[in-house]
Amino acid sequence: MKNPFDLLEQNSLAFKLTPISYREIFHLVEVPCDIYGNVDGLFKVVIHKRGEVHAAIIKDLISRKIKNIFVLEEHRTLLREVQQEHLRSVTRSLSIGDSQEKAKLMANALTLNMGYLYEDPTNDAILSLQVQSAKNFSLFLYNKPQLHETLFKEFIKQGHHYVLSQPFISTLFFIGVLKQSRLYAEKDIELFFLTSYLKDVGMSAIPVEKFNEEELDEGSKKLLASHPQLSLNILKGRAPLPPNFMKIIENHHIFSTLTNEKTLHDKEDELIYGFETIMMAVMDTVAAMITPRPFRKPHTLFNALDVVRVLISEQYPQEFKLIVHYFRNFFKEQ
C-alpha cells in the first residue's frame, strides 16, 4: 500500500461493503453497480458498473482465488431490483423455450428472491413478488414431473445456503407426491405449493450463524423449533393462504428432533394431522437428510426413507407406500 491515505480508504471500504454471492450476478447481462473483490488483501473493483457478466469473467475471478465479492451497501438495492426484474422476466416466459433451462433459471431466481425476503420479511413488495412467481412456477412444475429429477440435481449444483434451498427442494418433492396421489386438482396445487414454500419463512428471525452449528444449546434448539409460529406471524394477513393451510404451516414441524418435546405418537390425542401435513413434514425430513449441511455430508435416500418408515409406517402405512413408490420413480438411477 503506497501511503496512509490508501490505508484509510481501505478501512473505509471495509465498513461500506456488503457481501453478495456470484449467483446474484451470474445471469445478468450487465451489473448495475461496481463489484468489488478482495485482491491480494485489498478491496478492488473487479467488475465495473454496467460491465458485462458471463461465465468466462466469473471463471477468471474464481481462478484468481477471488472467492468473495462485494457491493457498496448503498448499491445493494440496485442489485436486488435487477435480480427481481430478472425473476419477473423468467416468470413471464416460463412456457417459452427449453423447459428444463427455464425451470433451472426460475428455481435460482426464486431462491435469490427468497433470500431477499429473509433479509426483509416485512417487505410487502418482496413477498408479493415471491407469491406470484411461486404460483406460476407451481403449475409449471406440477404439469412437468419429468423435469423434477434433473431440476433437483441442477439446483443442488447452484450451491444456495441450505436455509434457502431447503424450502424449494421439499416443495418439489411435495407437489410430486401430491400429483402421484391423484387426489388433487390443479387449482389446489398453487395453495399447497405456497404453503410448503413459505412454511419456513420464520427462519428469517433467527441469527444466520445458528444454521451452521452442528451442536446447539437448548435455547437455540427452542428458537429454531419455534420457526413455524414465527412463519405464521410473518404471513398472517399478508399471504393468500386460507386458515386450514396456515394450520398446516403451524404443524409442519411435527417430526422435529430439535427439542425434547412430545413425539407425534404422544400428541395424537390432541391434534389430528391430515394427509397434507404428514406429507409436507415427511418431504421436509427427506429433503433435509439427503442434502448437505455445513457440518455434515448428505445421507443416502435409503437412510432417509428408513427414518420415514420409523416415523409413520405404523400409523400411516398407505402413505408410506406412496412415498417409497414416489422416490423410487423420482430417482430412477438409484
Phi, psi and omega in degrees: 000131191288318186209170181301332180294325176296320179296317178296321180295318179295318178298321179295317179298321181303328180274338185267339186272148175231140184287147171229172178255157176299331180299333182285348179239350191299319185261014178271147176287318176212158182269144183276357183202169177296139175250126183258153173222161177269104184249112181054040177085001181239144175280121180224152175289122180254339170221121183280157178310134184067013176287149179291151176233124173209173188302322183295321180295314180294320178299321179295317179298317180293322179295335177272011177064031173268086186278333183243134178236160190217160168228161173296140181307323182290343180260000181301321180296324179300315180294320179298317181295321178294318179295322180291325175293325175298318177299315179299319181296314180295320179299316181293332186250021182305322185275002182251133176088201183288118185297319182294318180293320179296321178296320179296314179297318183294316180299319180292312182295320180293323179290322175298318179291330173298321176299319177296323179294320178295326178290330185218069189293345179265005180279109184295326181293318179294316180297318180298317178296319180296317181296310183295318179293318179295322178299315179296320182290330185298312181289327175302312181288322180299324182272357181228060181297339179294345180271345195297315184297311180295320178299317178302312182294320178291323180295320177302321181294336182292340170072027175296150175301143188299334178297329179270329182277329183305314180301320181289316182297313180295326179289323176301315177296319186297311181290333176295316181287330174295318179296318181294330180291337180060031181258350190231143174274165181302325183297336178280337191292322179305314181294318179293322178298311180299318181300312180292317186289329183262359189297336184256012184298341175296343176300338182296341181272000185254134179307131187299331182296337180296331185286345183257003182268135179282319180249128181244145174284170186298323179297318179292323178299316180292325178296314179294321180291344181275359188297332175300318179292323177297321177299316178300317181298322181286322188271337186302124179077000184239329179257142184282062181241125177296163183304322182292332176282326174295328178295324177298317178300317181301325186254006188291347183261031186295340181259017181296139174249016184288329182236174179264026180288175186299149179279174177302317181298321180292332186269351193297337177283341183264324185229145175250123181261124179281173179305316184295318180295316179299313182294321179296318180295320180293315180297326177295318180295314180296314181301319180294321185285322188269002176247152185285159174232160179302336185251004177199159174277162179292147172279164176283159176299323179301315179297320180296315180291332177293322176295316178300319179302314180296322185287319191230347190299327181287318182272332183228066186296320181291321178296320179296319178298320178298318180297314180299316179298319180299310183289332175296322178281327183294307180264081187296334185271356184258000000 
